[in-house]
């Protein structure tokens, strides 16, 4: 069974640009969550999608958005990039309906650098 | 508001030593879930264990064991006879029963020297 796949693995963008990151969950998993990991703030929850609906959202500005498609694949978008958005963005999928309350399977992340 | 504290930023041990990673949590909820994840240099978090607040039974899985004590709000993780492959950052996380949003600790970097 294939794991969680995130693309691209590395990305360099300029301030003010926008970026789209992609996540393919484990087959059959309908819950997809996104996290931002930085040295300063640690691991922070961005949002969670379940069956194409955003079920939960963390404390991030509206520049951070996402969506989930009918095949459970998810994308997250960051508009008007700031230097502080440089981070490792992790995607996780979970079986069943429990989301983060259950075992989560993580991808290797997308390392975003904003210059 | 909930909080997870991993006071040990970095631990360095020599192979075959036992090591305990501490996790202290804060919540007023009675229903919650606690987790440990391992993050190797490759980046992905790897699930290790999940415990709900009503199950204080300790667990052992090979060289890994977990000690959950509600009285002290702690969920500590012990690696027995550590190995170089155990080198990673370990995260403790808390999810409240009425939420799907995890709160992570800052992580403990474990370095196991050969």
gemmi code that builds the backbone of each chain (N, CA, C; Angstrom):
import gemmi

chains = {
    "A": [
        ("UNK", (0.852, -1.187, 0.000), (0.000, 0.000, 0.000), (0.888, 1.237, 0.000)),
        ("UNK", (0.658, 2.148, -0.928), (1.475, 3.342, -1.022), (1.183, 4.240, 0.170)),
        ("UNK", (2.241, 4.969, 0.604), (2.078, 5.886, 1.716), (1.547, 7.220, 1.252)),
        ("UNK", (1.638, 8.200, 2.130), (1.198, 9.549, 1.797), (2.274, 10.209, 0.940)),
        ("UNK", (1.863, 10.759, -0.167), (2.806, 11.365, -1.103), (2.586, 12.861, -1.190)),
        ("UNK", (3.652, 13.599, -0.978), (3.567, 15.058, -1.079), (4.482, 15.540, -2.205)),
        ("UNK", (3.938, 16.450, -2.988), (4.746, 17.044, -4.057), (4.533, 18.553, -4.091)),
        ("UNK", (5.565, 19.322, -4.446), (6.932, 18.855, -4.628), (7.614, 18.656, -3.274)),
        ("UNK", (8.802, 18.124, -3.254), (9.514, 17.947, -1.988), (10.188, 19.249, -1.552)),
        ("UNK", (10.663, 20.000, -2.523), (11.332, 21.269, -2.227), (10.808, 22.344, -3.166)),
        ("UNK", (10.770, 23.549, -2.639), (10.226, 24.667, -3.407), (10.870, 25.953, -2.927)),
        ("UNK", (11.266, 26.786, -3.868), (11.773, 28.110, -3.520), (10.896, 29.130, -4.220)),
        ("UNK", (10.354, 30.061, -3.443), (9.468, 31.079, -4.001), (9.928, 32.447, -3.519)),
        ("UNK", (9.456, 33.455, -4.208), (9.779, 34.835, -3.873), (8.623, 35.442, -3.084)),
        ("UNK", (8.965, 36.325, -2.194), (7.931, 37.057, -1.417), (6.873, 37.626, -2.344)),
        ("UNK", (5.644, 37.486, -1.944), (4.545, 38.025, -2.732), (3.934, 37.021, -3.700)),
        ("UNK", (4.671, 35.981, -4.033), (4.127, 34.962, -4.927), (3.145, 34.079, -4.175)),
        ("UNK", (2.507, 33.191, -4.917), (1.652, 32.204, -4.278), (2.185, 30.811, -4.600)),
        ("UNK", (1.758, 29.834, -3.805), (2.264, 28.483, -3.994), (1.150, 27.477, -3.715)),
        ("UNK", (1.200, 26.370, -4.437), (0.245, 25.285, -4.216), (1.011, 24.002, -3.947)),
        ("UNK", (0.663, 23.364, -2.838), (1.288, 22.097, -2.464), (0.252, 20.990, -2.588)),
        ("UNK", (0.726, 19.808, -2.932), (-0.194, 18.704, -3.176), (0.065, 17.536, -2.237)),
        ("UNK", (-1.002, 16.823, -1.910), (-0.911, 15.679, -1.018), (-1.838, 14.578, -1.497)),
        ("UNK", (-1.287, 13.395, -1.702), (-2.098, 12.224, -2.034), (-2.119, 11.301, -0.829)),
        ("UNK", (-3.286, 11.108, -0.223), (-3.352, 10.285, 0.993), (-3.265, 8.798, 0.669)),
        ("UNK", (-3.200, 8.014, 1.711), (-3.253, 6.574, 1.555), (-4.627, 6.207, 1.006)),
        ("UNK", (-4.651, 5.269, 0.093), (-5.899, 4.867, -0.528), (-6.927, 4.463, 0.530)),
        ("UNK", (-8.110, 5.042, 0.421), (-9.175, 4.720, 1.368), (-9.285, 5.693, 2.526)),
        ("UNK", (-8.285, 6.497, 2.743), (-8.336, 7.492, 3.821), (-9.076, 8.734, 3.318)),
        ("UNK", (-10.064, 9.160, 4.087), (-10.832, 10.339, 3.673), (-10.446, 11.607, 4.449)),
        ("UNK", (-9.685, 11.441, 5.502), (-9.269, 12.594, 6.301), (-7.845, 12.988, 5.931)),
        ("UNK", (-7.673, 14.254, 5.596), (-6.341, 14.786, 5.276), (-6.126, 16.042, 6.095)),
        ("UNK", (-5.010, 16.082, 6.806), (-4.664, 17.254, 7.620), (-3.354, 17.836, 7.142)),
        ("UNK", (-3.219, 19.127, 7.345), (-1.996, 19.832, 6.973), (-1.386, 20.481, 8.208)),
        ("UNK", (-0.049, 20.485, 8.244), (0.678, 21.063, 9.363), (1.837, 21.904, 8.839)),
        ("UNK", (2.164, 22.913, 9.624), (3.344, 23.723, 9.342), (4.360, 23.464, 10.447)),
        ("UNK", (5.598, 23.207, 10.066), (6.638, 22.979, 11.067), (7.761, 23.973, 10.857)),
        ("UNK", (8.028, 24.781, 11.876), (9.116, 25.751, 11.846), (9.921, 25.620, 13.121)),
        ("UNK", (11.192, 26.034, 13.092), (11.999, 25.977, 14.316), (11.417, 26.864, 15.421)),
        ("UNK", (10.830, 27.968, 15.027), (10.337, 28.913, 16.029), (9.001, 28.524, 16.655)),
        ("UNK", (8.087, 28.032, 15.854), (6.735, 27.728, 16.336), (6.461, 26.251, 16.498)),
        ("UNK", (7.355, 25.416, 16.048), (7.138, 23.981, 16.159), (6.121, 23.489, 15.146)),
        ("UNK", (5.404, 22.430, 15.533), (4.408, 21.817, 14.671), (3.053, 22.438, 14.952)),
        ("UNK", (2.455, 23.023, 13.936), (1.161, 23.667, 14.114), (0.159, 23.153, 13.090)),
        ("UNK", (-1.040, 22.941, 13.572), (-2.122, 22.442, 12.724), (-2.655, 23.572, 11.843)),
        ("UNK", (-2.761, 23.284, 10.552), (-3.310, 24.272, 9.613), (-4.801, 24.048, 9.394)),
        ("UNK", (-5.148, 22.914, 8.830), (-6.558, 22.561, 8.617), (-6.681, 21.076, 8.314)),
        ("UNK", (-7.932, 20.635, 8.381), (-8.253, 19.247, 8.094), (-9.438, 19.183, 7.151)),
        ("UNK", (-9.348, 18.292, 6.194), (-10.445, 18.043, 5.269), (-10.923, 16.620, 5.436)),
        ("UNK", (-12.237, 16.490, 5.348), (-12.836, 15.170, 5.420), (-13.946, 15.116, 4.390)),
        ("UNK", (-13.857, 14.176, 3.490), (-14.852, 14.034, 2.420), (-15.130, 15.369, 1.742)),
        ("UNK", (-14.071, 16.027, 1.313), (-14.107, 17.269, 0.515), (-14.552, 18.496, 1.298)),
        ("UNK", (-14.769, 18.369, 2.601), (-15.218, 19.503, 3.406), (-14.154, 19.856, 4.443)),
        ("UNK", (-13.919, 21.148, 4.613), (-12.989, 21.545, 5.658), (-13.672, 21.357, 6.998)),
        ("UNK", (-13.125, 20.495, 7.794), (-13.770, 20.156, 9.058), (-13.201, 20.980, 10.218)),
        ("UNK", (-11.943, 21.335, 10.126), (-11.302, 22.106, 11.183), (-10.244, 23.025, 10.598)),
        ("UNK", (-10.012, 24.126, 11.297), (-9.024, 25.082, 10.829), (-8.229, 25.572, 12.021)),
        ("UNK", (-6.924, 25.667, 11.841), (-6.062, 26.195, 12.880), (-6.018, 27.711, 12.823)),
        ("UNK", (-5.178, 28.267, 13.637), (-5.100, 29.715, 13.769), (-4.095, 30.305, 12.789)),
        ("UNK", (-4.447, 30.299, 11.528), (-3.590, 30.845, 10.486), (-4.386, 31.876, 9.687)),
        ("UNK", (-3.683, 32.852, 9.091), (-4.406, 33.877, 8.315), (-5.056, 33.289, 7.072)),
        ("UNK", (-5.960, 34.077, 6.506), (-6.720, 33.631, 5.348), (-5.871, 33.372, 4.109)),
        ("UNK", (-4.608, 33.784, 4.151), (-3.719, 33.512, 3.001), (-3.491, 32.005, 2.825)),
        ("UNK", (-3.733, 31.282, 3.879), (-3.578, 29.827, 3.841), (-4.954, 29.212, 3.569)),
        ("UNK", (-5.028, 28.448, 2.519), (-6.289, 27.812, 2.171), (-6.026, 26.420, 1.630)),
        ("UNK", (-7.073, 25.671, 1.506), (-6.898, 24.321, 0.992), (-8.162, 23.817, 0.359)),
        ("UNK", (-8.059, 22.635, -0.184), (-9.244, 21.960, -0.703), (-8.949, 20.481, -0.813)),
        ("UNK", (-10.019, 19.741, -0.937), (-9.890, 18.296, -1.106), (-10.779, 17.874, -2.255)),
        ("UNK", (-10.268, 16.980, -3.054), (-10.991, 16.512, -4.228), (-11.740, 15.218, -3.913)),
        ("UNK", (-12.568, 14.814, -4.850), (-13.409, 13.639, -4.616), (-12.572, 12.364, -4.432)),
        ("UNK", (-11.351, 12.342, -4.920), (-10.492, 11.161, -4.726), (-9.655, 11.290, -3.453)),
        ("UNK", (-9.986, 12.258, -2.611), (-9.341, 12.546, -1.325), (-8.005, 13.256, -1.439)),
        ("UNK", (-7.491, 13.400, -2.625), (-6.266, 14.190, -2.788), (-6.543, 15.614, -2.320)),
        ("UNK", (-5.508, 16.227, -1.748), (-5.711, 17.563, -1.184), (-4.613, 18.503, -1.674)),
        ("UNK", (-4.972, 19.741, -1.753), (-4.007, 20.788, -2.051), (-4.111, 21.872, -1.007)),
        ("UNK", (-2.987, 22.494, -0.727), (-3.037, 23.706, 0.090), (-2.359, 24.822, -0.683)),
        ("UNK", (-2.878, 26.000, -0.497), (-2.408, 27.168, -1.214), (-2.030, 28.257, -0.224)),
        ("UNK", (-0.908, 28.891, -0.495), (-0.529, 30.051, 0.311), (-0.361, 31.215, -0.656)),
        ("UNK", (-1.111, 32.262, -0.434), (-1.010, 33.426, -1.315), (-0.154, 34.500, -0.650)),
        ("UNK", (0.334, 35.412, -1.453), (1.131, 36.547, -0.975), (2.161, 36.077, 0.048)),
        ("UNK", (3.061, 35.255, -0.399), (4.035, 34.640, 0.491), (4.866, 35.660, 1.258)),
        ("UNK", (5.128, 35.303, 2.512), (5.987, 36.114, 3.375), (7.189, 35.264, 3.772)),
        ("UNK", (8.253, 35.960, 4.196), (9.459, 35.224, 4.587), (9.142, 34.222, 5.696)),
        ("UNK", (8.249, 34.584, 6.576), (7.890, 33.733, 7.710), (7.135, 32.482, 7.327)),
        ("UNK", (6.751, 32.381, 6.062), (6.046, 31.172, 5.613), (7.027, 30.059, 5.272)),
        ("UNK", (8.301, 30.363, 5.309), (9.311, 29.330, 5.067), (9.168, 28.261, 6.142)),
        ("UNK", (8.983, 27.026, 5.719), (8.687, 25.961, 6.685), (8.651, 24.629, 5.972)),
        ("UNK", (8.554, 23.582, 6.787), (8.249, 22.254, 6.277), (6.742, 22.077, 6.409)),
        ("UNK", (6.077, 21.801, 5.319), (4.630, 21.598, 5.342), (4.356, 20.100, 5.224)),
        ("UNK", (3.704, 19.599, 6.242), (3.436, 18.168, 6.327), (1.961, 17.900, 6.117)),
        ("UNK", (1.706, 16.831, 5.426), (0.352, 16.359, 5.194), (0.212, 15.001, 5.877)),
        ("UNK", (-0.956, 14.747, 6.437), (-1.204, 13.456, 7.078), (-2.590, 12.965, 6.702)),
        ("UNK", (-2.714, 11.668, 6.529), (-4.043, 11.104, 6.295), (-4.367, 10.117, 7.406)),
        ("UNK", (-5.663, 9.981, 7.666), (-6.121, 9.091, 8.732), (-7.274, 8.243, 8.241)),
        ("UNK", (-7.348, 7.022, 8.732), (-8.460, 6.162, 8.346), (-9.714, 6.514, 9.141)),
        ("UNK", (-10.846, 6.088, 8.697), (-12.085, 6.298, 9.428), (-12.483, 7.755, 9.489)),
        ("UNK", (-13.236, 8.071, 10.516), (-13.780, 9.419, 10.641), (-13.145, 10.220, 11.767)),
        ("UNK", (-12.209, 9.627, 12.476), (-11.679, 10.276, 13.673), (-10.613, 11.328, 13.451)),
        ("UNK", (-10.135, 11.475, 12.234), (-9.123, 12.498, 11.974), (-7.923, 12.333, 12.879)),
        ("UNK", (-7.481, 13.435, 13.475), (-6.282, 13.435, 14.308), (-6.470, 12.663, 15.611)),
        ("UNK", (-7.690, 12.244, 15.917), (-7.903, 11.432, 17.119), (-7.418, 10.003, 16.916)),
        ("UNK", (-7.156, 9.674, 15.689), (-6.696, 8.322, 15.384), (-5.274, 8.384, 14.851)),
        ("UNK", (-4.733, 7.233, 14.542), (-3.388, 7.155, 14.008), (-3.304, 7.933, 12.706)),
        ("UNK", (-2.309, 8.789, 12.590), (-2.119, 9.575, 11.380), (-0.877, 9.084, 10.649)),
        ("UNK", (-0.965, 9.097, 9.323), (0.142, 8.681, 8.474), (0.634, 9.927, 7.743)),
        ("UNK", (1.890, 10.240, 7.939), (2.430, 11.484, 7.406), (3.239, 11.261, 6.137)),
        ("UNK", (3.224, 12.283, 5.293), (4.124, 12.331, 4.157), (5.464, 12.902, 4.599)),
        ("UNK", (6.402, 12.951, 3.664), (7.732, 13.454, 4.000), (7.802, 14.973, 3.976)),
        ("UNK", (6.746, 15.596, 3.535), (6.685, 17.046, 3.610), (7.193, 17.755, 2.373)),
        ("UNK", (6.814, 19.013, 2.292), (7.325, 19.928, 1.276), (8.097, 21.017, 2.002)),
        ("UNK", (9.348, 21.152, 1.645), (10.176, 22.195, 2.261), (10.051, 23.457, 1.407)),
        ("UNK", (9.368, 24.459, 1.953), (9.157, 25.719, 1.245), (10.117, 26.765, 1.776)),
        ("UNK", (10.838, 27.388, 0.875), (11.725, 28.490, 1.225), (11.255, 29.727, 0.488)),
        ("UNK", (10.996, 30.780, 1.242), (10.570, 32.046, 0.657), (11.739, 33.021, 0.742)),
        ("UNK", (12.110, 33.570, -0.410), (13.263, 34.487, -0.438), (12.847, 35.896, -0.867)),
    ],
    "B": [
        ("UNK", (-7.177, 26.261, 27.902), (-6.573, 25.789, 26.669), (-5.577, 24.667, 26.990)),
        ("UNK", (-5.458, 23.763, 26.064), (-4.577, 22.621, 26.295), (-3.141, 22.962, 25.967)),
        ("UNK", (-2.250, 22.189, 26.557), (-0.827, 22.440, 26.365), (-0.065, 21.135, 26.539)),
        ("UNK", (1.020, 20.984, 25.781), (1.890, 19.821, 25.915), (3.315, 20.317, 26.101)),
        ("UNK", (3.967, 19.836, 27.145), (5.325, 20.274, 27.438), (6.293, 19.103, 27.361)),
        ("UNK", (7.276, 19.272, 26.522), (8.386, 18.319, 26.473), (9.613, 19.118, 26.893)),
        ("UNK", (9.950, 19.025, 28.146), (10.979, 19.885, 28.719), (12.378, 19.569, 28.201)),
        ("UNK", (12.590, 18.351, 27.778), (13.907, 17.955, 27.288), (14.026, 18.328, 25.808)),
        ("UNK", (14.877, 19.274, 25.519), (15.047, 19.696, 24.130), (15.886, 18.683, 23.371)),
        ("UNK", (16.951, 18.232, 24.019), (17.850, 17.284, 23.370), (18.414, 16.331, 24.418)),
        ("UNK", (18.474, 15.065, 24.046), (19.067, 14.046, 24.918), (20.110, 13.301, 24.103)),
        ("UNK", (21.266, 13.118, 24.714), (22.344, 12.393, 24.045), (22.716, 11.181, 24.885)),
        ("UNK", (22.713, 10.001, 24.294), (23.046, 8.781, 25.017), (23.981, 7.930, 24.160)),
        ("UNK", (24.567, 6.959, 24.801), (25.400, 5.990, 24.098), (24.562, 4.741, 23.861)),
        ("UNK", (24.770, 4.124, 22.754), (24.028, 2.921, 22.395), (23.950, 1.955, 23.574)),
        ("UNK", (22.777, 1.322, 23.703), (22.456, 0.330, 24.725), (22.012, 0.951, 26.046)),
        ("UNK", (22.135, 2.264, 26.169), (21.591, 2.915, 27.364), (20.075, 2.970, 27.267)),
        ("UNK", (19.406, 2.999, 28.415), (17.969, 3.246, 28.464), (17.746, 4.748, 28.527)),
        ("UNK", (16.675, 5.209, 27.903), (16.402, 6.647, 27.912), (14.897, 6.870, 28.037)),
        ("UNK", (14.534, 7.872, 28.828), (13.121, 8.222, 29.005), (12.869, 9.630, 28.516)),
        ("UNK", (11.851, 9.763, 27.671), (11.436, 11.063, 27.153), (10.173, 11.477, 27.887)),
        ("UNK", (10.206, 12.671, 28.438), (9.093, 13.120, 29.261), (8.049, 13.900, 28.455)),
        ("UNK", (6.813, 13.754, 28.845), (5.721, 14.509, 28.246), (4.719, 14.849, 29.345)),
        ("UNK", (4.470, 16.125, 29.542), (3.472, 16.577, 30.509), (2.410, 17.360, 29.750)),
        ("UNK", (1.168, 17.083, 30.026), (0.083, 17.747, 29.291), (-0.840, 18.472, 30.258)),
        ("UNK", (-1.565, 19.428, 29.711), (-2.536, 20.184, 30.498), (-3.849, 20.225, 29.734)),
        ("UNK", (-4.909, 19.856, 30.399), (-6.237, 19.991, 29.852), (-7.251, 19.853, 30.963)),
        ("UNK", (-8.393, 20.503, 30.806), (-9.468, 20.359, 31.786), (-10.488, 19.325, 31.310)),
        ("UNK", (-10.333, 18.896, 30.064), (-11.262, 17.903, 29.540), (-11.002, 16.547, 30.181)),
        ("UNK", (-12.031, 15.751, 30.257), (-11.871, 14.406, 30.809), (-11.657, 13.373, 29.718)),
        ("UNK", (-12.021, 13.742, 28.504), (-11.829, 12.833, 27.373), (-10.787, 13.431, 26.428)),
        ("UNK", (-9.723, 12.691, 26.236), (-8.673, 13.173, 25.356), (-7.824, 11.994, 24.901)),
        ("UNK", (-6.977, 12.279, 23.926), (-6.120, 11.247, 23.345), (-4.684, 11.751, 23.356)),
        ("UNK", (-3.784, 10.871, 23.687), (-2.364, 11.206, 23.721), (-1.619, 10.356, 22.709)),
        ("UNK", (-0.632, 10.961, 22.092), (0.126, 10.286, 21.046), (1.620, 10.523, 21.221)),
        ("UNK", (2.395, 9.589, 20.680), (3.820, 9.805, 20.458), (4.095, 9.541, 18.985)),
        ("UNK", (4.883, 10.463, 18.407), (5.325, 10.319, 17.021), (6.841, 10.458, 16.971)),
        ("UNK", (7.446, 9.784, 16.027), (8.892, 9.858, 15.798), (9.133, 10.540, 14.453)),
        ("UNK", (10.050, 11.497, 14.419), (10.381, 12.166, 13.168), (11.856, 11.934, 12.852)),
        ("UNK", (12.137, 10.994, 11.967), (13.527, 10.769, 11.563), (13.969, 11.886, 10.628)),
        ("UNK", (15.253, 11.913, 10.273), (15.758, 12.983, 9.390), (15.021, 13.075, 8.055)),
        ("UNK", (14.397, 12.018, 7.613), (13.675, 12.055, 6.336), (12.436, 12.952, 6.395)),
        ("UNK", (11.979, 13.281, 7.579), (10.930, 14.301, 7.694), (9.548, 13.840, 8.096)),
        ("UNK", (9.125, 12.666, 7.684), (7.755, 12.264, 7.999), (7.638, 11.863, 9.459)),
        ("UNK", (6.507, 12.165, 10.056), (6.257, 11.708, 11.417), (5.732, 10.276, 11.344)),
        ("UNK", (6.239, 9.454, 12.240), (5.838, 8.054, 12.291), (5.082, 7.817, 13.590)),
        ("UNK", (3.877, 7.316, 13.471), (3.045, 7.039, 14.635), (3.679, 5.934, 15.482)),
        ("UNK", (3.692, 6.160, 16.812), (4.211, 5.142, 17.715), (3.114, 4.562, 18.594)),
        ("UNK", (2.300, 5.450, 19.199), (1.280, 4.961, 20.111), (0.168, 5.990, 20.284)),
        ("UNK", (-1.001, 5.506, 20.602), (-2.160, 6.340, 20.926), (-2.775, 5.804, 22.203)),
        ("UNK", (-3.147, 6.694, 23.102), (-3.782, 6.322, 24.368), (-4.979, 7.228, 24.581)),
        ("UNK", (-6.095, 6.678, 25.024), (-7.197, 7.566, 25.399), (-7.174, 7.754, 26.908)),
        ("UNK", (-7.855, 8.787, 27.357), (-7.766, 9.206, 28.758), (-8.361, 8.191, 29.738)),
        ("UNK", (-9.110, 7.248, 29.228), (-9.736, 6.274, 30.121), (-8.920, 4.988, 30.236)),
        ("UNK", (-7.802, 4.962, 29.563), (-6.989, 3.751, 29.559), (-5.598, 4.075, 30.079)),
        ("UNK", (-5.399, 3.894, 31.386), (-4.114, 4.219, 31.979), (-3.139, 3.049, 31.981)),
        ("UNK", (-3.519, 1.988, 31.352), (-2.641, 0.829, 31.319), (-1.355, 1.168, 30.587)),
        ("UNK", (-0.238, 0.821, 31.174), (1.031, 1.034, 30.497), (1.184, 0.034, 29.357)),
        ("UNK", (2.010, 0.391, 28.413), (2.153, -0.469, 27.246), (3.610, -0.683, 26.915)),
        ("UNK", (3.902, -1.871, 26.456), (5.256, -2.211, 26.035), (5.171, -2.780, 24.622)),
        ("UNK", (6.074, -2.270, 23.785), (6.154, -2.790, 22.422), (7.626, -2.955, 22.089)),
        ("UNK", (8.128, -4.151, 22.228), (9.542, -4.385, 21.985), (10.405, -3.614, 22.960)),
        ("UNK", (11.258, -2.756, 22.433), (12.139, -1.963, 23.298), (11.459, -0.683, 23.797)),
        ("UNK", (10.264, -0.427, 23.306), (9.538, 0.797, 23.664), (8.513, 0.515, 24.760)),
        ("UNK", (8.395, 1.452, 25.684), (7.337, 1.352, 26.684), (6.841, 2.742, 27.028)),
        ("UNK", (5.570, 2.800, 27.444), (4.942, 4.074, 27.750), (4.298, 3.998, 29.122)),
        ("UNK", (4.457, 5.080, 29.869), (3.909, 5.162, 31.215), (2.951, 6.344, 31.263)),
        ("UNK", (1.660, 6.049, 31.353), (0.619, 7.071, 31.369), (0.126, 7.227, 32.805)),
        ("UNK", (0.255, 8.421, 33.363), (-0.198, 8.671, 34.728), (-1.064, 9.927, 34.744)),
        ("UNK", (-2.371, 9.730, 34.904), (-3.279, 10.875, 34.946), (-3.039, 11.732, 36.174)),
        ("UNK", (-2.603, 11.120, 37.257), (-2.398, 11.867, 38.497), (-1.347, 12.955, 38.350)),
        ("UNK", (-0.386, 12.729, 37.481), (0.667, 13.719, 37.255), (0.587, 14.312, 35.845)),
        ("UNK", (-0.475, 13.968, 35.110), (-0.657, 14.446, 33.729), (0.587, 14.199, 32.904)),
        ("UNK", (1.079, 12.994, 32.975), (2.296, 12.677, 32.231), (2.103, 11.437, 31.372)),
        ("UNK", (2.819, 11.414, 30.287), (2.756, 10.282, 29.352), (4.176, 10.091, 28.835)),
        ("UNK", (4.987, 9.410, 29.636), (6.405, 9.294, 29.340), (6.735, 8.072, 28.487)),
        ("UNK", (7.801, 8.187, 27.753), (8.191, 7.189, 26.762), (9.612, 6.730, 27.059)),
        ("UNK", (9.784, 5.432, 27.214), (11.104, 4.876, 27.513), (11.571, 3.957, 26.405)),
        ("UNK", (12.796, 4.157, 25.996), (13.434, 3.252, 25.036), (14.492, 2.467, 25.806)),
        ("UNK", (14.362, 1.179, 25.778), (15.314, 0.313, 26.470), (16.391, -0.125, 25.476)),
        ("UNK", (17.638, -0.142, 25.951), (18.755, -0.568, 25.092), (18.721, 0.182, 23.774)),
        ("UNK", (18.888, 1.482, 23.850), (18.767, 2.344, 22.676), (19.749, 1.918, 21.566)),
        ("UNK", (19.331, 2.247, 20.339), (20.147, 1.942, 19.168), (20.310, 3.209, 18.339)),
        ("UNK", (21.322, 3.214, 17.497), (21.582, 4.390, 16.667), (20.355, 4.739, 15.822)),
        ("UNK", (19.618, 3.743, 15.385), (18.426, 3.984, 14.559), (17.309, 4.687, 15.322)),
        ("UNK", (17.443, 4.748, 16.630), (16.440, 5.467, 17.427), (16.656, 6.981, 17.380)),
        ("UNK", (17.770, 7.406, 16.835), (18.062, 8.837, 16.735), (16.997, 9.511, 15.878)),
        ("UNK", (16.321, 10.485, 16.462), (15.218, 11.171, 15.785), (14.685, 12.238, 16.730)),
        ("UNK", (13.714, 12.987, 16.245), (12.981, 13.901, 17.119), (11.660, 13.228, 17.463)),
        ("UNK", (11.322, 13.227, 18.732), (10.114, 12.570, 19.203), (9.120, 13.618, 19.696)),
        ("UNK", (7.892, 13.489, 19.223), (6.849, 14.439, 19.582), (5.747, 13.750, 20.366)),
        ("UNK", (5.294, 14.445, 21.379), (4.119, 14.043, 22.133), (2.982, 14.963, 21.686)),
        ("UNK", (1.777, 14.435, 21.567), (0.663, 15.253, 21.100), (-0.604, 14.927, 21.883)),
        ("UNK", (-1.486, 15.917, 21.959), (-2.742, 15.792, 22.698), (-3.890, 16.213, 21.781)),
        ("UNK", (-4.934, 15.420, 21.734), (-6.145, 15.785, 21.004), (-7.317, 15.641, 21.964)),
        ("UNK", (-8.091, 16.701, 22.117), (-9.236, 16.636, 23.011), (-10.356, 15.826, 22.377)),
        ("UNK", (-11.201, 15.263, 23.221), (-12.248, 14.385, 22.736), (-13.232, 15.052, 21.804)),
        ("UNK", (-13.459, 16.345, 22.010), (-14.425, 17.039, 21.164), (-13.785, 17.767, 20.006)),
        ("UNK", (-12.554, 17.457, 19.723), (-11.795, 18.198, 18.711), (-11.085, 17.237, 17.779)),
        ("UNK", (-10.712, 17.765, 16.645), (-9.873, 17.013, 15.720), (-8.516, 17.677, 15.563)),
        ("UNK", (-8.245, 18.661, 16.434), (-7.030, 19.469, 16.297), (-6.002, 19.037, 17.321)),
        ("UNK", (-4.833, 18.556, 16.876), (-3.806, 18.144, 17.832), (-2.959, 19.318, 18.302)),
        ("UNK", (-2.528, 19.206, 19.545), (-1.534, 20.128, 20.095), (-0.271, 19.322, 20.312)),
        ("UNK", (0.799, 19.775, 19.684), (2.063, 19.069, 19.787), (2.983, 19.732, 20.802)),
        ("UNK", (3.824, 18.910, 21.437), (4.923, 19.462, 22.207), (6.009, 19.932, 21.248)),
        ("UNK", (7.049, 20.557, 21.790), (8.116, 21.101, 20.940), (9.083, 20.024, 20.453)),
        ("UNK", (8.920, 18.829, 20.988), (9.757, 17.727, 20.534), (11.035, 17.578, 21.339)),
        ("UNK", (11.517, 16.347, 21.405), (12.793, 16.037, 22.047), (13.682, 15.364, 21.018)),
        ("UNK", (14.836, 15.952, 20.797), (15.788, 15.368, 19.848), (16.643, 14.347, 20.583)),
        ("UNK", (16.563, 13.113, 20.158), (17.340, 12.038, 20.769), (18.500, 11.683, 19.843)),
        ("UNK", (19.683, 11.743, 20.399), (20.877, 11.359, 19.636), (21.488, 10.148, 20.333)),
        ("UNK", (21.598, 9.065, 19.591), (22.191, 7.853, 20.140), (23.536, 7.638, 19.451)),
        ("UNK", (24.575, 7.689, 20.244), (25.939, 7.524, 19.720), (26.331, 6.063, 19.742)),
        ("UNK", (27.055, 5.622, 18.709), (27.500, 4.216, 18.683), (28.595, 3.973, 19.716)),
    ],
}
model = gemmi.Model(1)
for chain_id, residues in chains.items():
    chain = gemmi.Chain(chain_id)
    for i, (resn, *xyz) in enumerate(residues, 1):
        res = gemmi.Residue()
        res.name, res.seqid = resn, gemmi.SeqId(i, " ")
        for name, pos in zip(("N", "CA", "C"), xyz):
            atom = gemmi.Atom()
            atom.name, atom.element = name, gemmi.Element(name[0])
            atom.pos, atom.b_iso = gemmi.Position(*pos), 0.0
            res.add_atom(atom)
        chain.add_residue(res)
    model.add_chain(chain)
structure = gemmi.Structure()
structure.add_model(model)
structure.setup_entities()
